[in-house]
């Protein structure tokens, strides 16, 4: 692979270079470099998200699927892990949260990450979480609304029959 001064490397040169790299070692080094340049404020909100890499599907072979931890204030990916064909985003996220420091951070994501063990890991590491439910999960949204309305009804009932309300 030869480089000439004053010339931008070609697409082929980059392709050769990136194929020769140890991907895991390169990503780890890049993640360490990014993390070393971020302040605590930059790491205050971490978004979890899974995506299938565009152009990675090959015929009948499914595309490469990754789960990433994205530092929202810094607009930087802190780390990402591949979702193995034999597992799911939830298990990959557990692995990912073992890499990323969570103390004092707010972890966000969609409802696929709303699993007891994942939430407990965030709490154990002194972090907080907010997971959202989208319209593509109608039964979960119904369950959440029902649970919240039950709690609301309990509060209303407690207010009506409060020991502090005395007749007399």
N, C-alpha and C positions, 0 to 999 in steps of 0.2 A: 504494500500500500504506500504509494508515494504522494507526498504533498509538495506543492509548488508555492513559493512565496507570492503573495499578492493575488492568489486565486482562491475563490470560495470552493470548499470541497463539494464534489458532486453528490447526487443522491446515492449513487452506487457506492461511493466511498463511505458515506454514513451507514449504509446498509451493511457493508463489510465490517465496519467498526462495531456496530451494535450487535451483530451476530456473534462476534468474538467475546463480548463482555459476559461476565458471570452476572446474570440478571439479579439474583438474590443479593449478592455482595454489592452490586451497584446501587440497588434500591436502598439497602441498609445504610450505605455511606451517604447517599443523597438525603435520606431521612434524618440522619445524625447532623448533617450540615445545615439543613433547614431548621431543625429543632434548636441548634446552638445559636441561631440568629433571631429567634423569636423571644419576645418578652413574655412575662406571665400573662399580661393582658391579651397578647396575641393568641394564647392557648386557652383563653377563658371559655370559649364555646367551640365544641368539637362536634361536627356533623358526621354521622355514619350514613353511608349510602352504598348500595350495590349497583353495579352496572356491568353489562356485557360489552366487551371491547368491540368497537366497530371494526369490521373487516377481519375479525378473528375466526369466524365460522368457515369451515372448509367442507363443502359438500354436505354429507350427512353428519359430520362431526360438529357438535355444538360449539359456539364461540366461548372464549375465555371469559369467565365471570369473576369480578373482583369486588371486595368490600373495602372501602377506603375510609380513613379518619381524616377529615378535612378541618383544618383550623380556620374557622370562619373569619375572624378579624384580620388574619394575616393572608387570607386567600391562598393557602398552601396545603398540600396533602402531606400530613405527618407520616402516614404509613398506609400500606394497603396489603391485603392478603388475597390469595387466590381461593375461590370457592371450589373445592374439589367436587367432582361429579358425584361422589358418594355421600356428600354432606349438604348443608344449606347455608344461607347467609347468617343465620343465627349462630351456628357453630363457628363460622369464620369470624364473626364479630367478637365472640368470646376470645378467640385467639388474638385478634387485633387489639382488644382492650388489655391484653397481657403485655403488649409492647408499648402502648401509649400511656404516659402518666396522667392520672385522672383527678388527682387531688385539687379541689377548688374549681373544677371545670363543670360546665353544663353540657351534657351529651344530648344531642338531638337526633332524631331519626323518624322513620315511619313505623307503623304498627308492627311490622315484621320483627322488629327488635324488642318488642314488648313481651319479653320472656322472663320468668322469675329469676333464673340463674344469671342472666345478663344484667338485669336491674340490680340484683344483689351484689354483683361484682362492682358495679359503679358505686353503690352505697358504701361497700366495704373499703373502697379506695378513696373515700371522702369526696365523691363527686355527686352531682345531681343529674336528673334526666327529665326530658320531655319528649314523648313519642306521640306522633299525630296519627289519626285515622283518616284515611281518604275515602272517597265515594266508591272505590273499587273493593271495599270490604264492608258491604252493607250489614251483614249479620253482626260483626263486631261493633259497628257504630250503634246498632239497635241495643245491643247488650250494655254498652257504655251509657247510653241515654237512660235506659231502664235503671241502671245502678245509680246514676246521679239523681234521677227523679225520686227514687226510693229514699236516698239520703235527705233530699230536700223535704220530702213528706215527713220524715222523722223529725227534722228540725222544726217544721211548722207545728207538728203535734206537740213537741216538747215545749214550744213557746206558748201554746194554748193552755197547757196544763202545768205550767211552771210553778214550782213551790213559792216563787216570789210573788205570784198573783194571789192575793188574798181577798176574799170577799168579806165584807163586813162592816 
